[in-house]
């Protein structure tokens, strides 16, 4: 990993400050020879002194010098500990941290590293801290994979809020619900929850299909479609579960089950199939006639 450094741009050369000269004269005293704590104290005092004496923005260069001096006294990065990394690619974490073993630990910026980590799609929140003398500790709070979203022939893994967290290795998430269509990413959570509450329906559903970004169809594993009413999806799924328990409706060879009308059940049959007897209010349609969603 490359270390992040801070630089100072100045229009004209300036003379070394008294603090910098003082640090240079005492560099030998701060080398690891049992005086590590003395070196840390001197560095801290130097940085505080420079910040008090030079508020014009030229602190960064002296801070880098102090960080290097501290590294000479033993304050180097020796270990990076990362917790909570399950789906986040390790190479992206290394790139975001931008630090490697042996770098001055005081030259590492935890706040900047946190901001970089949170740019990674899988990372919801990151906590980064220095632990002297030589440890950087990182804790990641990852976004949880919630569903696979298909749109225009492309597949993505999304979290519950609809944020895309992965577009590769989709097969590793094959057990997640499949949602299809524009707008499905943002609206899927209540539908997935409703299906989880009706396992006899969920186990027969292949995909949840968003229609015109306003309502849902259920594509069953046998190829039939269940048309759900806009805004009444939970009640319709409960009704479908009841019909399945009483009539094994979803196991019949049907083209579609239309639940959009609250007082009617419309079944679309394959061509040539005779309507079966059903409860009052059930209407069977032959052929492949389709209506608007």
VOVO-609882 format. One line per 5 residues: their letters; for each residue x, y, z of C-alpha. Coordinates in Angstrom, 3 decimals. Layout:
a> X/Y/Z  ...
***
This chain:
xxxxx> 0.000/0.000/0.000  1.175/3.528/-0.648  1.288/5.996/2.194  -0.709/9.189/1.960  1.444/12.237/2.441
xxxxx> 0.611/15.878/2.939  2.446/18.547/1.007  2.748/22.304/1.345  2.841/24.617/-1.656  4.721/27.882/-1.099
xxxxx> 5.519/30.612/-3.555  8.964/31.300/-2.042  11.437/29.262/0.024  11.232/29.864/3.737  13.817/29.393/6.449
xxxxx> 13.415/26.394/8.773  11.503/27.246/11.908  13.196/27.133/15.280  11.178/24.074/16.160  12.338/22.184/13.062
xxxxx> 15.985/23.033/13.808  15.480/21.891/17.374  14.070/18.595/16.156  16.938/18.030/13.737  19.586/18.623/16.421
xxxxx> 17.923/16.045/18.663  17.165/13.373/16.057  19.848/11.102/17.479  18.346/11.202/20.932  15.038/9.891/19.662
xxxxx> 16.242/6.695/18.016  15.034/3.464/19.629  17.467/3.085/22.497  15.081/2.998/25.412  13.912/6.608/24.772
xxxxx> 10.746/5.866/22.731  8.447/7.600/25.208  10.731/10.621/25.322  10.556/10.773/21.501  6.777/10.635/21.503
xxxxx> 6.616/13.434/24.052  9.018/15.603/22.061  7.066/15.058/18.853  3.798/15.946/20.556  5.274/19.098/22.056
xxxxx> 6.793/20.077/18.735  3.561/19.694/16.821  1.566/21.638/19.398  4.196/24.374/19.361  4.160/24.680/15.586
xxxxx> 0.362/24.790/15.492  0.418/27.622/18.002  3.206/29.557/16.265  2.229/29.085/12.633  -1.526/29.254/11.940
xxxxx> -0.981/30.234/8.281  -1.390/26.758/6.791  2.282/25.710/6.785  1.785/23.158/9.553  1.471/20.115/7.308
xxxxx> 5.080/20.028/6.188  6.392/20.211/9.751  3.854/17.566/10.779  5.242/15.229/8.121  8.726/15.818/9.448
xxxxx> 7.542/15.123/12.973  5.792/11.943/11.823  8.989/10.710/10.154  10.954/11.540/13.295  8.437/9.593/15.363
xxxxx> 8.811/6.674/12.944  12.560/6.743/13.561  11.812/6.350/17.271  9.702/3.243/16.623  6.220/4.674/15.901
xxxxx> 5.696/2.778/12.661  2.758/0.834/11.254  3.344/-2.774/12.226  -0.160/-4.228/11.963  -3.490/-3.406/10.306
xxxxx> -6.471/-5.192/11.887  -9.747/-5.247/9.909  -12.993/-6.503/11.467  -16.356/-7.075/9.802  -15.034/-7.725/6.295
xxxxx> -17.173/-10.482/4.754  -18.083/-9.359/1.236  -15.843/-6.306/0.769  -12.890/-7.103/-1.548  -9.630/-6.956/0.474
xxxxx> -7.807/-5.161/-2.346  -10.286/-2.281/-2.159  -9.733/-2.018/1.602  -5.960/-1.891/1.122  -6.294/0.789/-1.535
xxxxx> -8.632/2.868/0.634  -6.318/2.715/3.646  -3.269/3.649/1.573  -0.784/2.496/4.209  1.783/-0.249/4.485
xxxxx> 3.962/-1.740/7.159  6.828/0.535/8.147  5.024/3.806/7.325  5.011/6.498/10.042  1.856/5.833/12.038
xxxxx> 1.462/9.529/12.867  1.375/10.230/9.128  -1.731/8.053/8.758  -5.014/10.004/8.655  -7.900/7.921/10.145
xxxxx> -10.581/10.392/9.031  -9.427/10.362/5.407  -9.192/6.564/5.478  -12.741/6.315/6.830  -14.057/8.531/4.031
xxxxx> -12.272/6.409/1.429  -13.588/3.147/2.887  -17.154/4.407/2.814  -16.830/4.956/-0.942  -16.731/1.160/-1.363
xxxxx> -20.180/-0.146/-2.345  -20.277/-2.886/0.288  -19.334/-0.541/3.167  -22.136/1.245/4.970  -20.037/2.659/7.811
xxxxx> -16.380/2.436/8.741  -14.524/3.139/11.984  -10.766/3.704/11.804  -8.387/4.348/14.697  -4.655/4.482/15.410
xxxxx> -3.455/2.474/18.392  0.069/3.473/19.328  2.723/2.392/18.969  2.037/0.482/15.740  -1.531/-0.747/15.118
xxxxx> -4.262/0.572/12.828  -7.663/-0.887/13.692  -10.558/-0.869/11.206  -14.145/-1.972/11.822  -16.489/-2.238/8.842
xxxxx> -20.280/-2.280/8.952  -21.185/-3.869/5.646  -24.425/-3.529/3.727  -26.377/-6.786/3.767  -27.257/-8.497/0.474
xxxxx> -31.047/-8.490/0.183  -32.079/-9.362/-3.377  -30.869/-9.858/-6.938  -32.148/-7.141/-9.260  -32.550/-7.825/-12.994
xxxxx> -32.976/-4.897/-15.336  -32.387/-4.804/-19.092  -30.716/-8.189/-18.945  -28.184/-7.172/-16.280  -28.033/-8.533/-12.739
xxxxx> -26.962/-6.767/-9.541  -26.994/-7.583/-5.847  -28.770/-4.877/-3.834  -29.276/-4.169/-0.147  -32.645/-3.559/1.487
xxxxx> -32.636/0.118/0.500  -31.962/-0.740/-3.133  -28.288/0.259/-3.230  -26.222/-1.844/-5.635  -23.440/-3.604/-3.730
xxxxx> -22.163/-6.055/-6.363  -22.386/-6.684/-10.084  -20.003/-9.656/-10.295  -20.062/-13.216/-8.958  -23.873/-13.039/-8.802
xxxxx> -24.112/-16.837/-8.611  -22.796/-16.739/-5.047  -26.044/-15.000/-4.048  -28.404/-17.318/-5.918  -30.611/-17.960/-2.870
xxxxx> -31.684/-14.318/-2.679  -35.088/-13.230/-4.062  -35.079/-12.214/-7.724  -36.736/-8.889/-8.550  -37.221/-7.609/-12.090
xxxxx> -37.852/-4.272/-13.735  -37.294/-0.541/-13.418  -38.013/0.729/-9.926  -38.052/-2.754/-8.426  -34.844/-2.046/-6.501
xxxxx> -36.448/0.721/-4.415  -39.847/-0.909/-3.879  -39.005/-4.575/-3.260  -38.542/-4.686/0.523  -42.246/-4.749/1.541
xxxxx> -42.985/-7.388/-1.110  -40.146/-9.639/0.009  -41.357/-9.307/3.613  -44.917/-10.170/2.587  -43.778/-13.320/0.794
xxxxx> -41.715/-14.412/3.776  -44.945/-14.287/5.776  -46.603/-16.679/3.302  -44.102/-19.532/2.775  -46.537/-21.636/0.710
xxxxx> -46.576/-18.797/-1.810  -42.902/-17.866/-1.518  -41.671/-21.360/-2.341  -43.559/-21.246/-5.668  -42.416/-17.752/-6.708
xxxxx> -39.525/-17.475/-9.130  -39.417/-13.671/-9.418  -41.168/-10.471/-8.388  -41.795/-8.353/-11.485  -42.369/-4.598/-11.241
xxxxx> -44.991/-3.441/-13.765  -44.890/0.171/-15.007  -43.153/1.133/-11.724  -46.497/1.059/-9.915  -47.605/-2.532/-9.187
xxxxx> -46.326/-6.131/-9.033  -46.702/-9.496/-10.731  -45.467/-12.744/-9.263  -43.821/-15.045/-11.813  -44.323/-18.596/-10.550
xxxxx> -41.848/-21.410/-11.074  -44.331/-23.181/-13.370  -44.383/-20.115/-15.658  -47.741/-18.653/-14.585  -48.131/-15.011/-13.600
xxxxx> -50.049/-13.742/-10.576  -51.314/-10.208/-11.163  -51.504/-8.251/-7.890  -53.569/-5.111/-7.266  -51.732/-1.815/-6.879
xxxxx> -51.362/-0.860/-3.222  -53.069/-4.047/-1.969  -50.271/-6.536/-2.483  -50.120/-7.855/1.096  -53.858/-8.614/1.199
xxxxx> -53.681/-10.241/-2.245  -50.787/-12.494/-1.184  -52.759/-13.565/1.896  -55.728/-14.339/-0.384  -53.479/-16.319/-2.720
xxxxx> -52.150/-18.352/0.220  -55.721/-19.195/1.222  -56.617/-20.256/-2.322  -53.508/-22.414/-2.458  -54.417/-24.136/0.797
xxxxx> -57.992/-24.842/-0.348  -57.610/-25.475/-4.093  -53.854/-25.873/-4.804  -54.421/-23.025/-7.236  -50.762/-22.280/-7.989
xxxxx> -50.128/-25.923/-8.860  -52.665/-25.910/-11.701  -51.599/-25.521/-15.351  -52.563/-21.862/-15.720  -51.237/-18.942/-17.705
xxxxx> -52.218/-16.313/-15.134  -54.072/-15.705/-11.889  -55.559/-12.220/-11.815  -56.228/-10.885/-8.303  -56.581/-7.227/-9.218
xxxxx> -60.339/-7.152/-8.607  -61.243/-7.628/-4.930  -64.521/-9.470/-5.619  -63.417/-11.606/-8.574  -60.785/-14.212/-9.360
xxxxx> -59.843/-14.416/-13.038  -57.902/-17.445/-14.270  -56.300/-17.489/-17.705  -56.100/-20.977/-19.116  -53.810/-22.436/-21.774
xxxxx> -55.381/-22.733/-25.264  -57.853/-25.599/-25.548  -58.138/-26.287/-21.830  -61.671/-26.498/-20.454  -62.454/-24.370/-17.385
xxxxx> -62.549/-26.272/-14.114  -65.264/-25.783/-11.565  -64.419/-23.258/-8.917  -65.923/-21.193/-6.134  -68.430/-18.385/-6.746
xxxxx> -66.812/-15.288/-8.186  -64.177/-17.278/-10.087  -64.035/-16.607/-13.790  -61.977/-18.665/-16.219  -60.690/-17.271/-19.494
xxxxx> -59.379/-19.494/-22.260  -56.591/-18.679/-24.696  -53.772/-16.270/-24.178  -55.633/-12.965/-23.929  -53.729/-10.399/-21.925
xxx> -54.749/-7.050/-20.502  -52.865/-3.920/-19.580  -50.924/-3.946/-16.270
***
